Amino acid sequence: MNPANKRKLEIIVVGTGLAGASAAASLAELGYKVKAFCFQDSPRRAHSIAAQGGINAAKNYQNDGDSIYRLFYDTIKGGDYRAREGNVHRLAEVSVNIIDQCVAQGVPFAREYGGLLSNRSFGGTQVQRTFYAAGQTGQQLLIGAYQALERQVALGNIKMYSRHEMLDIVKIDGKCRGIIVRDLVSGLLERHSAHAVLLCTGGYGTVFYLSTNAMGCNATAIWKAHKKGAYFGNPCFTQIHPTCIPVVGAHQSKLTLMSESLRNDGRIWVPKEKGDTRRANEIPDEERDYFLERRYPAFGNLVPRDVASRAAKERCDAGYGVGTSKHAVYLDYEDAIKRFGLTEAGKHGMGNANEDTIVKFGKQVIKEKYGNLFDMYEKITGENPYETPMRIYPAVHYTMGGLWVDYELMSTIKGLYVLGEANFSDHGANRLGASALMQGLADGYFVIPYTIGSYLADEILNPLVPTNHEAFDDAEKKVSSRIDQLMNIKGSEPVSNFHRRLGKIMWHKCGMARNAQGLQEAIKELRELKDEFWRDVRIPGDRNEMNPELDKAQRLADLLELGELMCIDALDRNESAGGHFREEYQTPDGEALRRDDEFMYVAAWEYVSDHQWQLHKEELKYEEVKPTQRSYK
């Protein structure tokens, strides 16, 4: 399609995190007219900003044997052989371009003393391929994408709508032709038409209430599209991150991530003695169980997230947990401080340096690499991680499931594309660390600008559908009616109470470990909770004003339905794979037991009616990689 034709076409981008901002900027650069929407007050507040550890790319700067194929293989294996080969290989191929793009934008990646870009290791790999900017990689990458977005806003190629939330898509003759949004400041509904719509709205981890996601993160955009005909892929594939600050009380509304990069140099352990009440520094090394190093000697503390999380849970459930809750393990930097300190002392020609000097040098190195993470931990817990080990425990972090898309990132609704964490495409049953930023930017910068043209080429002569079309009338009426229904309930229980109860059901029965009985109970409990919500939720204020409680209620209504589908999918998938761990299906040593003969497929669910979905199966065919039982030993 030539540039003149691109100027005739309009595209809507919903969400302005890494995937959305990079897609909007790239498409506007190509000449398309773009409208971008976010519910935050600025695109810079997208949750991509919270990513800490880094972004993967197969550059092989460390000369340690990395390659595009190796990144492809690690990602397929890390996902427990439940991802498409084609999508993952494309992701590995374009990963190298992402780093060049971001460096050109001025993203301040960490560098070695000589000026070369630095790398570190992440879980599920035995090479160093992760580029990083201290412990705030997501923030720096988002600033790069944001400045590209704002450049196009200034040029008039993008019209930015902040504080607007998408509440439905508009479908005409099987194609997505626009969206209905609510202005979160005035409360008024608006209609927007386009030739294609891109959903870049992130994952649905807040279905668990307590997660590392911002409380504003939600599934409303993808769920509305799902109910209009977009299949939902692998909804039960959710990721538990092994290194988070443990829960301390019922007052919490979210949890804090401690970057996986900390496992690069830290060592995870528990006391060898059950119920040991001594302080960490009082327990000698020979009485510590470095359980990841013991169980997985080849990968040690750098096993994938699902493996590390289950191992930590097993130790705590067996009575070896630490802290007041006993639901925590130690992440210790004592050895790393001494190791780095010896190296630094050697650089200064101090071969006979005393222990205090070595520790001082070591702490300086750790501060340069992880300083902001250590500071954050101390501010939250009041404990100095340079002096005493951190206490960590797994928490919900990411969702591999999402709307089903084809190789070109189009959903089952023509003209509706889904990018980043909002789709299911690249990570299978478990995402490797530092791959979320890679996928979001790959989709936005290097995939969608090329794939969307094959669809839009047939739209060149089609004018925009006017927003007074009956399909827009119908969609807005349904959105308005639902808002009125919520406002008229006038119940007694606040939205947050229902959300907390939803989270407890999901965490205990569809969380780190699942079984048939628990999932059946969860489905029943979720249906009862949904009925109670629609009878007794209390939403103060008015619909035509800024009303955060109404916003939260609409999002929670969708999460209640999504939670049910997650449990149905988990119950239907009678195997363990990656983050989906069915207790009935495990190896003798407690690892996930896949059943490739029956479940080597993507579960794509089609919405039929309330509590009813139809399963479609996309068979996964492996031509380059031979599926085997994952082993990190």
C-alpha positions, 0 to 999 in steps of 0.5 A: 500500500502506498503512503498516499493510500495510508493517509486515507485510513484511520486506526484506533489504538486502545491502550498506550503502554509499550505495545500501544504506544509503539504501535500508535507511533509506528503506524502514524509514522507510516502515514495512517491517521491514528486515535489513541486512547488510555484510561490514565491521565497520561500514556506515561502512567501505563503499567509497562512503567512498572517492569523492572528487570530487563528485556531479552534480545539475541545479540550475543554480546557476551559471546556465550553462544546465544543466537536467535535460534537459542532464544526461540528454543528457550522461549518454546521450552520455557512455555512448556511447549504450548506456544506457536513455533512461528510466532515465537521464532518471529519474536526472537528474530525481531528482538535484535532490532528492538535494542537498536531502536531503543538505543537510537531513541536514547533509552539509557541501557546499562553499559560496561566500563568501556561503553558496551551495552551490559547484559545479565541472566534471567530465569530459564536460560544459561546465557546473558541476553537481558538488557536493562536500565538498573531496576526501571527498564520498563519505565525507560522503554516506555519513555522512549515509546512515549516520546515517539508517540508524542512526536506524532501527536505534535505532527497531528498524525495521532489524536490522543484521548487520555482519561477515556475507557473503552466499554465496547467495540462496534461490529458491522458485517463481521468487521470491527468498525469502531468503539464506544468509550466513556470520558472518565472525567465527565462520565459521557459516552462517546463514539469513535469510528475507524477502519481497524482497532488495536487492543493493547490493554495488557493482562488480567492479573487483577482477577486475583485482586492481590497481584503485582499489577496496578489496581487500575489494570483490567480486562474490560476491553478484551472481555467486551471484544470476547463477548462480541465474538473474539475467541479467548485463548488459554485463559487459565495460563497465568503466571506466578512470579517467585520474587515478590514482597510477601503479603502482610495483612488484609489491608493490602490492595496490591503486592510489590514485585522484586525483579527477577534480576535479583535471582541473577546474583542472589541465592534463595534458601530456607532453614534446614530445620522446620519452624526455625525461629532464628534470624537469618544472620544467625543461621550458619551456611551449613544449616541452610537449604539452598533448595533451588540449587539442590533440586536444579543444579544446572540452572540453580536459582535461574529456573523459570518462574513457574518452577521457582514459585512451586518450589518456594510454595512446597518448602513453605507448605512443608513447614520451612517458611520464614518470617511471621507468616511463614509464607516466605523464603530468603533471597540472600546477597551475602555471597554476591557482595563478597564475590563482587567485593573481591573483584573490586579490591583486585582492581584497586590492587588490594590483594590482601584487603580485609573483610570490611573493605571487601564488603564495602566494595561489594555493596557499592557494586550491588548498589550500582546494579540493583540500588533502586530495588534494594531501596524500595525493599527497605522503604516497604519493609524497614529492613536493610537488604544489604545487611539481612536477606530479603523475604520473598514469596510468589505472587500473581504477575502476568497472564499468558492467556489473552484474546486468540490471534492469528500470525498477523495478530488479528483476532477472530473478528476481522479488523480487530487486532490484539497486541502485547499481553492482551493476546495469547500468542508467544509465551505458551503456558509460562513466560520467561523473565524479560520477555514481556517487554520484548513481545510488547515492543516487537508487536508494536514496532516490528509486527503490526506495521507490516501485518495490518496492511494486508487487511487495510489494503481492501479498505482503501475505497471504503469510507469511515462508517459514520458514528450515527450508524445503527450499529453505533446506536445499538452499542451505545444503548447497551453500554448506557443500559448496563451503567444504569443497571449498575447505578440502580442497584444501590446495595450495601457492599462496596466494590472492593469487598467483592473484588477481594472475595473474587481474589480469594476464590481465584488464588486458593482454587485457581492459583499456583496449584489447582485440582478438579474439586477446587475448580468445580467449587470455584465455578459455583462460588463465582456464579453465586458471587456474581449474582450477589454483586448484581444484587448488592453492590453499592456505587455512590455518586452519579453516572455523568461525573467523575466516578471511580467507584463506577469505573471499578464496578464495571471492570469487576463485573467483567473480571467476575465473568472472566474468572469463571472462564479461567476455572472452566479452562483449567478444569477442562485441561487435564494436565499440568503445563507451565503455570497451569499446575493440576495437582492430579498431574505431576511427576513423582518428583513434583514437576508439571506432567504434560499430556501431549497426546491429548492437550497439544493445542491452544484452547480458544473459547467462544462466548455463547451466553451467560456461563456458556462457552464453546471450545475450539482447538488449534493444534500445535505442530512442532517442526523445529523443536521436539517437545520433551519433558522440561528439565532444568536439573 
